[in-house]
């Protein structure tokens, strides 16, 4: 599971720092509970990863357990993101935690009774992955409502730090429990950790969201999320950088049980120590990250993280002494947390609140799809060509991809994405049903011929905002009889979706809109028209119900 966040926003004038969100009581309680929950999850993962090596010596089976935990996130993250944006987040999280506790309880019972099999282990891991898929976007999407914007990157970094505190403790504890008391007791520790998280979520009194006639339904929210993800170039950059990093870096995670057993000749306890070393390295990396980010910037940090991970992967393939392997994995942990935090924080910073869960779900889909696909791929390579070959090929691919995509710069995430609320309510002859649609919006500008090339460039920048906020078609035309009359048009699937579009326009997009409007040379503001499709019931005995409304707003759409 991922870490929760604070319960209140820090005052605007309060001093800020890497640990500023921890000043909030709710943040501190949920963050601590999440560390315990994540510790339990890592204890469970160690038991499952090692148990499968006892049940089968096949590298494919070992990698399949890793893939089974990640594949559901790849398949279900987007629907989960939609649910996170339209359901009560606290109740949703409680229900998921109860389900995950039941999965771990089943693993405990099967291990105690001696009925565990490879298929049962993979199947239950897959079910647990479904719970994780449903939970991740919800847990991550509550950050901005709980911390000030200035604390957002610190909160994301604290999430990563908390995960890696658990990563440092959980694997080592899981290895010791597994070696000394067996798998059943190891799984029982995970069950207990879920009870702590459930109690903390019950204690958290999240304010209920007011009901609204414009609240989204699942299908429409799903389409709106996909439209946003398809139209956000900044999100595309983050996704490309993430997919190539995690697809190649996944080899370390997928093959580490085999590295511990076959190359380093270790047992379950040593495997736990290796994972603990990754966690300790990640803690160190998370603590140093604010200073490193200020000095080097996001792009260089992701490049350094990839090159360090590639070098460490090659070093593991050379069968180093065990103590050297522990040192190597400290570096892997620091590099991993650096890339993960920088990419996650960048994704958080470029997303508006209305679509945050859905867009984060797209990011998580790419992340976990790359991890799952990479895990299966490197498992098959190890099966056919050997463990060393798989490690060396993944390291080479990671280094080459990092150097090639370094030119694709990450967005800064400094734009003001709070709603501008500057669009006026449309003028209507009579009320319009929310599900009426589609809606065609026309905006008529007067632009002198000499200014039209620059104006069109400004409109092209604006088109991205129109599409992200709800338009599924966009275009610009000129009047054949009056070439200085330029009409921007876009289509929205329903009247309700257009009214939501009014609420979604950010202050940053409003600035782009103002830049385009500056080319308008008319005596009055641009004319805005809302054209509605005829009601299907319209016939000879009916007049049109509001097919056209015209407004001359002080600020155009």
Secondary structure, DSSP 8 states (H G I E B T S, - for coil): ------SS---TTS---TTGGGGSHHHHHHHHHHHHHHHHHHHHHHHHHHHHHHH---HHHHHHHHHHHHHHHHHHHHHHHHHHHHS-HHHHHHHHHHHHHHHHHHHHHHHHHT---HHHHHHHHHHHHHHHHHHHHHHHHTHHHHS-GGGHHHHHHHHHHHHHHHHHHHHHHHHHHHHHH-HHHHHHHHHHHHHHHHHHHHH---------TT---HHHHHHHHHHHHHH-HHHHHHHHHHHHHHHHHHHHHHHHHHIIIIIS---HHHHHHHHHHHHHHHHHHHHHHHHHHHHH-HHHHHHHHHHHHHHHHHHHHT---HHHHHHHHHHHHHHHHHHHHHHHHHHHHT--GGGHHHHHHHHHHHHHHHHHHHHHHHHHHHHHH-HHHHHHHHHHHHHHHHHHHTTS------S--SB---S-----SS---TT---EEEEEEEE--GGGHHHHHHHHHHHHHHHHHHT-SEEEEEE-SS-TTEEEEEEEES-HHHHHHHHHH-BHHHHHHHHHHHTT--SSS--EEEEEE---TT--TT---S--EEEE--SS--
